[in-house]
Amino acid sequence: GIENAKSIIKLIEDGRGVEVVQTIKTYSIEGRTSKQNPIMFALALCAKSTDLSTKQAAYSSLSEICRIPTHLFM
């Protein structure tokens, strides 16, 4: 929800965006969430970040997190 988005944005603003992307990737690859939608939303927040390191990490992880085409349209 919106509170989670605010938390992710705060972490990115605090310079921890790359860490956020790594956590997203870990949760996605290990199947630690029941649904992919929150994972994709969090990754999208990172990809749209103004922080270059976070943005690069998000786009670099895209193929590992979005493993099937429908993930790109969530």
C-alpha positions as CSV (number, residue, x, y, z in Angstrom):
1,G,0.0,0.0,0.0
2,I,0.8,3.7,0.2
3,E,2.7,3.3,3.5
4,N,5.0,0.7,2.0
5,A,5.7,3.0,-0.9
6,K,6.5,5.8,1.4
7,S,8.9,3.5,3.3
8,I,10.7,2.5,0.1
9,I,10.9,6.1,-1.1
10,K,12.4,7.1,2.3
11,L,15.0,4.3,2.0
12,I,16.0,5.4,-1.5
13,E,16.2,9.1,-0.3
14,D,18.5,7.9,2.5
15,G,20.9,6.4,0.0
16,R,19.8,2.8,0.5
17,G,18.2,2.3,-2.9
18,V,20.7,-0.3,-4.2
19,E,20.1,-2.3,-0.9
20,V,16.3,-2.1,-1.6
21,V,16.8,-3.5,-5.1
22,Q,18.9,-6.3,-3.8
23,T,16.2,-7.2,-1.2
24,I,13.5,-7.1,-3.9
25,K,15.6,-9.4,-6.0
26,T,16.2,-11.8,-3.2
27,Y,12.5,-12.0,-2.3
28,S,11.5,-12.5,-5.9
29,I,14.1,-15.2,-6.7
30,E,13.5,-17.1,-3.5
31,G,9.7,-16.9,-3.9
32,R,9.3,-15.3,-0.5
33,T,6.1,-13.4,-1.4
34,S,2.7,-14.8,-2.2
35,K,2.2,-12.3,-5.0
36,Q,4.5,-10.6,-7.5
37,N,2.5,-7.3,-7.7
38,P,4.2,-5.7,-4.6
39,I,7.6,-6.8,-5.9
40,M,7.0,-5.2,-9.3
41,F,5.6,-2.0,-7.7
42,A,8.7,-1.7,-5.5
43,L,11.0,-2.3,-8.4
44,A,9.1,0.3,-10.4
45,L,9.6,2.8,-7.6
46,C,13.4,2.1,-7.7
47,A,13.5,2.3,-11.5
48,K,11.8,5.7,-11.5
49,S,14.1,7.0,-8.8
50,T,16.2,10.1,-9.4
51,D,19.1,8.3,-7.7
52,L,21.3,6.9,-10.6
53,S,22.7,4.0,-8.6
54,T,19.2,2.8,-7.6
55,K,17.9,3.3,-11.1
56,Q,20.8,1.3,-12.6
57,A,20.4,-1.5,-10.0
58,A,16.7,-1.7,-10.8
59,Y,17.2,-2.0,-14.5
60,S,20.1,-4.4,-14.2
61,S,17.9,-6.7,-12.0
62,L,14.9,-6.5,-14.3
63,S,15.5,-9.7,-16.2
64,E,16.0,-11.7,-13.0
65,I,12.9,-10.3,-11.3
66,C,10.6,-10.1,-14.3
67,R,11.0,-13.7,-15.4
68,I,7.9,-14.0,-17.6
69,P,6.5,-11.4,-20.0
70,T,3.3,-10.7,-18.0
71,H,5.4,-9.4,-15.1
72,L,6.2,-6.4,-17.3
73,F,2.5,-5.4,-17.5
74,M,1.6,-5.6,-13.8
